[in-house]
């Protein structure tokens, strides 16, 4: 006859298998690949390009089961360098990442930030897009030539707004445009807003004569008829936007912005790999590909060291452009 103690031990082990959840998940998710408690910081206000990119990416990550609940939070200030300082101060924290882009590169320089992007862990470059020049629906300017002629004739009366600090994309694009039409950049009245959301409200409210921002921030208002698109800064027209390029309008400017993800310094190899793997999987989803199309974002995917090399090159390029424009 079987020993009662042995039978009870076998029964207890079976119950443990049934009642205790496994430590290692099965199915499509590799063991330990998800990052519990992951937070993604947006270093400007809601509605801006970093914010839209982060929230779009996180929704696709959650919807496709690439990670559990992931928080997106905003920490605006000083063109993104307040958030950058927070990120750099979180050394070794594998549960934090930051949405960023060209604007932070310039802000580090123009704000004399004590923290720089070389202090971060590069994760992934996600998108690239042209900027767009917009006016309110009641603006007297119906096309880009009318606006640029008036701007050159009296720059003081036509302030231009951008959703980034000096050195960021929304600042560099109008400054390069001014230079191309023979308007000294130092004569430009540039008004800086902390993100595209604040900028769009100011264009609609007539606080600035025109705005320069990412297409994704302005598309909804353009489609609603609240904004009029006059030109895009990239090399080609954008599907769904009735506006020429600056180049085809006789203005020698070809300018694009980009956005990506960085993490705190000092990450373990495991934490770094988890983040890179998660964004690599995101890049392959149909939901993300659809988001690229809907937002007129070009796919500019890079990860890890390649993205790090790109960041270093962009830092040098922005510094050079600012000096060339007499703004540094």
N, C-alpha and C positions, 0 to 999 in steps of 0.2 A: 504493500500500500504506500502511496506517495506521502512523503513527509508534509504535514500541514503547514509547517513554517516555510518550506520551499514553495508550496503552492501560493501562500500569501505573498511571498516576495515576488513571484512571477506576476501575480495579479496587480500588485502595487506598481511594478515597472510598466505594465501595460496601461494602467490608468494615467501615469505620468506622461506617457507618449501622447495619449488622447487629450489631456487637459492642459498641458503646458505648451504654449506656442513655441515653435522652433526658433532658435537663434539665427539660423541661416535661412533666408527666404529662397523659395524655388521659383522656377519660371524664368521670365525674361530678365529679371534683375539679378546681377551677380552679387555674391555675398558681400555685404558691407559697402556696396557702391553708392547708396543713398546717404545724404548728409542731413541728419536730423537737426532741426533748429536753424537751418540755413537762413540768413538774412541778406538781402541785397539792398545796399545803400544807393540812393539817388542824390547826388550832390547839388541839386538845384530844385526849384519849386515844381509842384505838380503841373502836368501839361506840357512840359518841355521835352526836348528830344531824348535826353537821358531817361526821363521818366517813362515816356511812351515805349522806348526800347526795352527798358527793364521789365515793365509790367506785361508787355507783349511776350517777352521771352519766358518770364516766370509762369504765365498762364499756360503756354505751350509745354513747358517742363512738367507742370502739375497734371495737365490734361492727358499727357502721354505717359504718365507714370514714371518719369525719369527721376523724380524726387517727391517727397511728401510735401506737406504744407510749407510754403516758403514765403517769408515776409518781405515785402518791399516797403522801405521807409525813406522819407526825404530829410536831408540835412543840408539846406541851402546856405550859401554865403561865400562871398569873395570869389565868384566865378568857379566854384567847385573846390577851392583850396581848403575851405573849412572841412568839407567831407574828406578830402585827401589827408589832411592832418589827423583826423579821427582814424582813418584806415591804417595809416602808418603807425599810429600809436597802439594798434591792436595786434602787435607782433605775435605770430604763431597761431592766430585765431583762424582755424580752417572752416569756421561756420559763418564767415563774413566775406562778402564780395562787393565791388562797387561798379556801377554803370558809369562810363566816362567816355571822353572822346577828345577831338582836337581842341575844344574849348579849354579843357583842363591843362593841356600842354602849354597854351599861350598864357593862361592865368598864373601858372607857376612862375613864369618869367616876369610878367608885368606886375604881379602882386608881391614879388620878392618872397615867395613862400619858403619857409624853412624846410618843408617837405617837398620832395619831387617824385616824379614817376619812376625814377631809377631806384627809389626805395621800396617800390611795390613788387608783387609777384605777378607778372603778365599771365593772363589766362587765355583770352581769346579776343581777336578782332572780329566783329560780327557784320557790320554794314558799312556802306559808303553811300552818300547821296549828295546831290547838288543842293545849293541854297536857292531860294526863290525871292524875287523882289515883288512886294505886294503893296497896294494902297487900299484904302477904304472904298466902299462902293460909291461914296459921294465925292471922291477926289476928282479934281478937274483933269487929272492926267489919265489919258485913255491908252497910251502906249509908252514904251520905254524911252523913245527918243524925246517925246515931250517932257518927260520927267527929267532926263539927264540934261537937256538943254536948260531947263529952269534951274536945276541944281547947280550947274556950272556958273550960270549968270548971277545967282544970289544964294550961295550955300548957307549963309547965316539964317535965312528964312525957311529953309527946308531941312529940319533936323531928321536924321535917319536913326531908327531904332534897331537894336539887335538883341537877341536873347543870350548873349555871352559877353563877358568882360573883355576889355582890350587885350588883343592877342588871340582871342577865340575866333571861330569861323565866321560868326555873324558880324564881327568887327573887321576881320581881314578882307572879307568879300567886298564890302562897300569901299574900303580903303584902296584896294587894288582897282576897283572900278573907277574911283575918283582919279587915281593916277593915270589910268588908261585914257580918260577923256580930257586930261590936261588940268584937272582940278587939284591943287596942292592938298595932300591929305591933312595937313595941319589946319586947313580952313574948314574941314568937315565938322559939323556938329553931330557927334555920335552920342546917342543916349543908350546906356547899357541897362538891360533888364536881366533879372536872374531866371532865365528860362523863357521858352517860347510862349508859355501860357500868359505871363505878364505882358510880353511884347504884343501879342495879338490884341489884348484888351486895349492897349495904348494906341495901336493903329486904328482900331475900330472907333475909339473915342476921340480921335483927332489930336492926340497929344504929340504925335510925331507925324511928319509928312508922308513917310513911307517906312516899311520895315524890310529887313533881310533876315531870313530864318530858314530852317529846314523845311522841305516840302511836307513832311509828315505832320508838322505842327499847324500848317496853314490849310491843308487840303479840305477839311470839313467846312471851314468858313468860306473857302473859294466855291465849293460845290453848293453851298447855301446861298451864294450871291452876296455875302457880306463883304468879301474881299475881292479885289481884282488883281489877277496875276499879270505882271508886266514882262517878266523875263526870268529865265533860270540861268544859273551860273556855270552849269556843267557843259560837257562837250556835245550833248544831244538833247533834243526835246524830250519831255516826259509825257508818257501816255496818260491821257485823261486831263492834262493841264494845257489850256489854250494859251501858250506863251512861247515866244521864241527864245533861243539861247542868246547870251550877250554877244557871242562870236558872230552869229548871223546878223546881229543888229549893228555890226561895225565896231564893237567894243572888244578889244583884245584881252579878254579875261576868260580863263578856263579854270574853275575852282570847284572842288568837292570837299565835303566833310566826311568824317568817319566816326564810328562809335564801337566801343568794346567793353571788356570786363577785366578788372584787375583785382587782386586780393592783397591782404596784408603781407609784410615781409616775414621771413623766417618760417614759412610753412614747411611741414614735413613733406617728404616726397609723396607719401600716401595721400595727404590732404590735397596737395597740388594736383596729383593725378586724378583724384575724384572730381574736382572742379572741371578740369580739362575734358575728362570723359563725358561729364554731364552736358557740357556745351557742345561737344562734338556730336553727341546723340541728338541734341536739340537741332543742330544744323541739318540733320538728315530727315527730320520729320516733315510730313506734308503740311502740317499746320504752320510751321515756321516758313516754309517756302511760300505759302499763301500770304503770310504776313509781309514778306518781302515785296510781293507783287502789289498788295493793297496799299502799302505805304511808300511805294516808289523807292524802296531801298535796294541798292545793288549788293549782291552777295560778295563780301570781301573777307571770307573766313580765313583766319590764321590762328594758330595756337602756340603757347609756350615760348620757346626761344625765338622762333621766327617773329612772333608778335613783339617780343622784347627788342629785337633788332630794329623792327619798324618804329617802335616808340623812340628809340635813341635817334634814329634818322629824322623823325618828325620834330624832335626837340631842336635839333640843329637847324632844320629848315625854317621853323617858325621864328627862331631868334634872328636868322639871316634876313627874313622878310621884314620883320619889325625894324631892323636897323636900316634896311633899304628904304623903307617908307619914312624914316626919320622919327620913328615912334619908340625907339629904344636907345 
